[in-house]
Amino acid sequence: MASLNSVPRLDGTDLWRRFSQLDFLDVWTWGIKVVLSLVILTLLMALAGGALATVWDIRLLVDHSTEVVLR
């Protein structure tokens, strides 16, 4: 139980002190980085999916006749 007593607790004044020292420009920068990372990840997944779909469709050229492939 000694370890539980050594854990610092946040009271209202300590929480307000931390909040008042918070730099909103850093929060904004972090948020923009997260959003842009998600956008880049989504675009890369879409490009990979398109490439896989193209490779899958090229497989049709080998397996089927030209008439079926051009449909």
ZANURO-469647 format. One record per residue: chain; x, z, y of N, C-alpha, C, O in turn. Coordinates in pm, 1 decimal, decimal comma. Atoms other than C-alpha are relative to their C-alpha. Layout:
# ZANURO-469647
 c      n.X      n.Z      n.Y     ca.X     ca.Z     ca.Y      c.X      c.Z      c.Y      o.X      o.Z      o.Y
 A        X        Z        Y        X        Z        Y        X        Z        Y        X        Z        Y
...
# end
This chain:
# ZANURO-469647
 c      n.X      n.Z      n.Y     ca.X     ca.Z     ca.Y      c.X      c.Z      c.Y      o.X      o.Z      o.Y
 A     80,3      0,0   -120,4      0,0      0,0      0,0     84,2      0,0    126,3     33,5    -27,2    235,1
 A    -86,1     -3,0   -117,5    295,6     32,6    230,4     13,8   -138,5     61,4     32,0   -151,5    182,5
 A    -14,9    134,6    -53,1    315,7   -344,6    261,3   -120,0    -40,0     86,0   -104,5   -117,4    180,5
 A    116,9     31,3    -81,5    -39,1   -365,1    398,0      8,0     64,4    137,5    -42,2      8,7    235,2
 A    -12,1    -67,1   -128,9     43,2   -117,7    672,6    102,2    -67,7     90,5     97,6    -51,3    212,4
 A   -103,3     64,5    -81,4    340,5   -325,8    785,9    -45,1   -135,6     54,9     26,0   -195,7    135,3
 A     50,8    128,0    -49,6    128,7   -638,0    848,7    -52,6     19,9    141,9   -138,2    105,3    164,8
 A     48,9    -16,3   -136,9     78,2   -680,5   1223,3   -143,7    -51,9     13,2   -179,3   -156,6    -40,9
 A    139,2     38,9    -20,8   -283,4   -696,8   1328,7    -16,6    -54,5    140,8     46,6     -7,9    235,6
 A     26,2     59,2   -130,6   -412,6   -910,1   1611,2   -117,1     71,9     65,2   -229,4     68,2     14,9
 A    110,1    -56,8    -76,0   -613,2   -717,5   1862,5    -34,0    -96,5    113,3     28,8   -201,6    125,9
 A     46,4     90,0   -105,0   -789,3   -870,4   2160,7    106,8    -32,5    102,7    116,0   -146,9    147,4
 A   -101,6     25,7   -102,3   -500,4   -831,6   2403,8    111,6    -88,4    -53,5    161,1   -176,1     17,2
 A   -105,6     82,5     58,5   -243,5   -979,6   2167,2    -48,8   -143,5    -17,9     26,0   -237,9      7,5
 A     57,3    133,4     16,0   -472,6  -1273,4   2090,3    -11,1    -70,9    134,6     19,3   -189,7    144,9
 A     11,1     59,7   -133,4   -538,0  -1331,9   2461,2    138,1    -37,7     55,0    152,1   -140,0    122,1
 A   -135,6     30,7    -45,4   -163,6  -1319,0   2533,8     51,1   -127,6    -65,9    110,8   -212,3      0,5
 A    -42,8    122,0     69,1    -93,1  -1582,5   2268,3    -75,8   -121,9     50,8    -17,3   -228,9     67,1
 A     80,3    112,0    -48,5   -377,2  -1801,2   2392,2     42,0    -40,7    140,6     42,6   -159,4    173,4
 A    -39,2     33,1   -137,3   -261,2  -1778,2   2752,6    136,3    -68,2      4,1    164,5   -140,1    100,0
 A   -129,9     64,7      5,3     89,6  -1891,8   2652,7     -4,6   -134,5    -72,4     97,8   -201,6    -85,8
 A     15,1    125,3     72,7    -48,3  -2190,8   2461,2     13,2   -118,3     95,4    -52,0   -122,3    199,7
 A    -19,1    118,8    -82,7     67,4  -2522,8   2603,5    -93,6   -109,4    -51,1    -75,4   -160,9   -161,4
 A     99,7     96,5     43,4   -225,6  -2763,6   2589,7     57,8   -140,3    -12,8      2,0   -223,1    -84,9
 A    -65,2    129,7     15,3      6,8  -3062,0   2629,2     58,3    -13,0   -140,7     53,6   -120,6   -200,3
 A    -50,3      2,4    137,7    169,9  -2968,8   2298,1   -114,3    -17,6    -99,9    -99,9    -89,5   -198,9
 A    116,4     14,0     87,9   -172,8  -2935,8   2135,6    -51,1   -143,4      5,2    -82,6   -201,6    -98,6
 A     44,9    137,8    -17,0   -277,2  -3274,3   2277,3     94,3    -96,3    -72,9     48,6   -187,2   -142,3
 A    -99,1     84,8     65,8     47,5  -3435,8   2154,1    -13,2     10,4   -151,4     -8,7    -91,3   -220,7
 A     16,8    -20,0    143,7      1,5  -3285,4   1807,3   -126,7    -70,3    -48,2   -124,9   -135,0   -152,9
 A    125,9     63,8     38,3   -359,7  -3408,0   1794,5     11,0   -152,1     -1,3    -40,1   -217,5    -92,2
 A    -17,6    144,4     -5,9   -264,6  -3760,4   1899,5     85,3    -47,4   -117,2     56,3   -151,4   -176,3
 A    -84,6     36,8    114,1      9,4  -3770,1   1633,9    -79,4      0,2   -129,6    -62,2    -88,3   -213,5
 A     82,1     -7,7    121,5   -238,5  -3663,9   1366,4    -95,1   -118,6     -7,1   -107,1   -182,3   -111,7
 A     96,4    110,6     -1,4   -497,6  -3923,1   1471,0     70,1   -132,9    -25,7     22,3   -213,5   -105,6
 A    -71,6    125,1     19,6   -243,8  -4204,8   1492,2     56,9    -11,4   -140,9     61,3   -120,9   -196,9
 A    -47,7      3,2    138,1    -96,1  -4109,0   1155,9   -112,8    -38,1    -96,1    -91,3   -113,9   -190,6
 A    114,5     36,5     84,0   -442,2  -4131,4   1000,0    -36,9   -146,9     16,7    -72,4   -213,2    -80,7
 A     29,8    141,4    -23,6   -500,8  -4471,2   1162,7    101,8    -87,9    -72,1     64,8   -186,2   -136,4
 A   -104,3     78,3     66,9   -167,0  -4602,3   1034,2    -18,3      6,0   -151,4     -4,0    -95,8   -219,1
 A     22,4    -13,8    143,5   -238,5  -4466,4    686,0   -118,4    -85,2    -45,2   -112,2   -149,1   -150,2
 A    116,8     80,8     32,9   -580,2  -4633,5    685,8     33,3   -148,4      2,0     -8,5   -222,6    -86,9
 A    -39,2    141,1     -7,1   -433,1  -4966,8    795,4     89,9    -39,8   -116,3     73,4   -148,1   -172,4
 A    -87,2     30,6    113,8   -162,0  -4952,1    528,5    -77,9     -7,5   -130,4    -50,0    -92,8   -214,8
 A     82,8      4,3    120,4   -419,0  -4876,2    260,9    -84,0   -127,3     -3,7   -101,1   -187,0   -110,0
 A     78,4    123,8     -5,7   -634,1  -5169,2    378,4     87,4   -121,2    -30,1     44,7   -212,4   -100,9
 A    -90,9    111,1     28,6   -333,9  -5403,4    372,9     37,7     -3,9   -148,0     42,4   -111,4   -207,9
 A    -33,5     -4,8    142,0   -236,2  -5287,5     24,6   -119,0    -44,0    -85,2   -101,9   -114,9   -184,4
 A    120,2     42,5     73,0   -594,1  -5332,5    -95,2    -21,5   -149,7      9,5    -59,3   -213,4    -88,9
 A     12,7    144,2    -15,5   -604,7  -5683,7     47,9    102,2    -76,1    -81,5     71,2   -180,5   -139,0
 A   -103,8     64,7     80,2   -278,3  -5773,5   -119,1    -34,1      7,0   -148,5    -15,8    -90,7   -221,1
 A     39,0    -12,7    140,5   -400,5  -5639,9   -453,0   -118,3    -90,5    -33,5   -122,9   -149,0   -141,7
 A    113,6     89,9     23,4   -727,3  -5832,1   -418,4     46,8   -144,6     -8,3     -4,5   -221,8    -89,4
 A    -53,4    136,0      4,3   -530,5  -6149,9   -348,5     71,4    -26,0   -132,3     53,5   -131,7   -192,8
 A    -69,1     16,0    128,3   -310,0  -6096,9   -653,9   -100,8     -8,3   -113,7    -82,7    -85,4   -207,9
 A    104,2      2,7    103,6   -620,3  -6029,1   -862,3    -69,2   -135,8     -1,5   -100,2   -187,7   -108,7
 A     63,2    131,5     -6,8   -777,4  -6355,0   -739,5     93,9   -110,5    -46,8     47,7   -209,9   -102,7
 A    -95,6     99,8     48,9   -459,2  -6550,9   -814,1      0,0     -2,2   -152,3     25,6   -106,2   -213,0
 A      8,8     -7,0    145,1   -496,5  -6432,8  -1173,0   -108,8    -93,8    -52,0    -97,7   -146,5   -162,7
 A    107,2     90,8     40,8   -817,7  -6638,4  -1186,3     49,7   -143,1    -16,9     -2,9   -216,8   -100,2
 A    -53,5    135,8     10,8   -614,5  -6957,8  -1136,6     57,4    -26,6   -138,5     52,0   -138,7   -189,0
 A    -61,1     15,3    131,4   -441,3  -6895,2  -1466,8   -105,6      6,1   -110,0    -96,9    -67,0   -208,7
 A     95,7    -24,7    107,3   -741,6  -6778,1  -1667,6   -115,1   -101,0     -5,7   -166,4   -129,1   -114,0
 A    120,5     83,7     -3,8  -1018,3  -7017,2  -1555,5     32,5   -139,9     50,3    142,7   -168,8     96,7
 A    -17,4    136,7    -48,3  -1069,6  -7379,1  -1468,3     -5,9     -2,2    152,4    -48,5     94,9    214,9
 A     -3,3     13,6   -145,4  -1029,5  -7505,2  -1111,6   -139,1      9,7     58,5   -156,6     66,8    166,1
 A    137,5     -2,4    -50,3  -1406,0  -7547,9  -1071,6    -49,8    144,7     15,5   -113,6    178,6    115,1
 A     44,2   -140,1     -4,5  -1470,8  -7180,5  -1148,9     76,0     74,4    109,7     17,0    156,9    179,6
 A    -80,4    -70,2    -99,2  -1187,7  -7062,7   -923,9    -43,8    -34,2    141,2    -47,2     53,6    227,4
 A     37,9     41,7   -134,8  -1303,3  -7266,0   -622,0   -138,7     47,7     40,6   -173,8     40,6    158,4
 A    130,3    -54,4    -35,7  -1651,1  -7116,1   -639,6     19,3    129,0     74,1    -78,4    192,4    114,0
# end
